[in-house]
């Protein structure tokens, strides 16, 4: 669906994707943290993402970044690899097709990995 349908207040607020490539960074954490991520397919390995990457001649990471930016979601990608940092910046000279955007949207597992309330005995009340 169009982004305006999902987030009708985009003129007032911007959404930021955090850990938008999926669960891989959580797989390296202690067991309590990685439990939710262990059975989730890495987005880089998903056939839908790989097919779009092959069609466009880009990496799966670039497809995922473009999926977000094409929907006006701010992304803050992280890497320690210089080549991947460069790739992360090179995502505005191609567009995904509408059906590819919808297929990637359908990959949503309704998991929120960066939810401190899930991992702490007492939740943090960040919004009063």
N, C-alpha and C positions, 0 to 999 in steps of 0.2 A: 504493500500500500504506500501511497505517497507519504512522505515524511510529515506533511502538514496534518494528515489524518492521525498519525501516531502521536505527534507532539504539537498540539494546536497553539502553543505559546512560544514558538520559536522566534518570534520577533522581539520577545522580551528576554528570553533566556537562551543560552547555548548549552547543548548537551556535550559532555566530554567523555570519550571512551577511555576507560582505564583497564589495562590488561585485555585489550580487545582482540588479541590473537587467540584467546582461549586459555585452557588450564595449564599449559606447559610450565610456567613459572611456579605453579603450586605443587607440581610433582616432585620438586626438589626440597620441599619443606618437610618438617616433622610430620609423623603419621596423622595427627589430629587435623592438620591443615590439608594434607593431600588426599584425604579420604573421599571428599566430594569430587575430586578431579580424576581419580584413577580410572574410571570407566567412561570418560568423555573423550571422544575422538578429537585429536588435534585438528584445528581448522585448516592448518597447512596441508593436511593429508586428505581432506574431504574431496570426494570426486567432483563436486560442483565447483569448488574453488580451483581445483587443479585444471578442470576443463576450461574455465575462463582464463586462467593464466596461460595455458597452451594456446588458446585462440589469439590472445593479445601479445604473446611473446614476452610476458613479464613473470615475476615470481608470485607464488601464492600470497606472500605477505603484501606485495603491492596491490593485488586484487582486493584483499581485505581492507587495506588502507583506503583504496579508492571507493570501495563500497560505502565506507563511513563518510568520506569527504563528499562524495556525490550526493549523499543524503544530508549534507550540512551538519555533520557531527564532527566536532573537534577531536582530533586524535593526538596523543602524545606518545609516539613510539619510542622505545628504548632499545639500544643495542650497544654492545662493546666492540662490534665489528665495523670497521671503517666502510667497507663495501656495502654492508646492509644499511648503515646510516645514510649513505648516498642514495641507495635504492628507495629508502623511506621518503626521501624528498622528491623523488621522481615519479609522482603518481597523478599529476594533473594533465598529462598530455594524452590521456586515453580515457574512454568512458566505457562503463559496463552497459550491456544491453538491459532493458527493463526486465526481461525474464530472468536474467542472471541475478539482478538485484533481489527479485522476489524469491528466487531459489535460495539465495544466501540468507535472506530474512527468515526463511522457513527452517533454518538450521538452529534457531534459538532453542536452547534447552531449559530456559527459565531458571538458570543458575546464576547466582551472584557470588563470585569468588571473593571479592574484596569487601566482605561484610563482617566487620569486627564483632558485631553482636552475635554472630553464629559461633565464633571461636572463643569468646570470653564468658566466664562464669556470670558476670554482671554486665549487661549491655551498656554501651556508651551512649548517652543521650546527647547527640550533637545538634539536634534541632529542639529548641525550647518552645 
